[in-house]
Amino acid sequence: MESKQSLNYTPSMTGKEVVDLLDEIYPKIRTHLSHENPFQLLVATVLSAQSTDVQINKVTPTLFAQFPDAKSMSRAPIRELERLVKSSGFFHVKARRIKEISKQIIEDFHGEVPDSMETLLTLPGIGRKTANIVLSAGYGKIEGIAVDTHVFRLSRRIGLSQSATPEKIEIDLMKITPKNLWPRLSILLIFHGRQICFARSPLCSKCVLNSKCVYFKNLQDKAKNLGSS
Ligand code: SF4
């Protein structure tokens, strides 16, 4: 599933080129959400929205000590869940969401987190990003590429995709990246977005991707034009 022909533009790099370059500087980067099973990974991923992995890893040990599985979490008092996840932000919504998800896992899936994209997407509030993370890091299954805010921003800046939605960007990335590298590409782009390619003021001069990055090339072209005018 690596075909540039089916894109209506020429990507600046392949996914493999991005992975190879970023792997050299971040060789040990893995998913940092602590978990012992797919259910805990699913809950941690839901909590990680608008937060950081470090913050979530401070919240989940106490949460999972009290409510380690879908059965116990589905029966948890909502006020207690809110208290436990408060520091992750948006705690009213997140507490309700993890309780609803737990209930549905009990009612529809006999207490087991489903292991396919199709069924994961039936859980309340679960989109392809979370489903991709659970499938790859929880079940070792690769069905897509998790596109969060960093993957979205970097893909467009670098010139891997020109699409305007996470769903379309995921499809574009899948076309230019060998399937075995899909999870790695996502993890590396997320990390690079946190370390170098910030939403505001990316550190382009320090970036290993800058020789092929469309955003950086445009910046240089603008600077040249200003210099010659
Ligand atoms: S060169 Fe700049 S914009 Fe491009 S990926 Fe690197 S930091 Fe981001």
Residues whose N, C-alpha, C, O or C-beta is under 5 A from the ligand:
A	BS01	SF4	R157 I196 C197 P202 L203 C204 C207 L209 N210 C213 Y215 F216
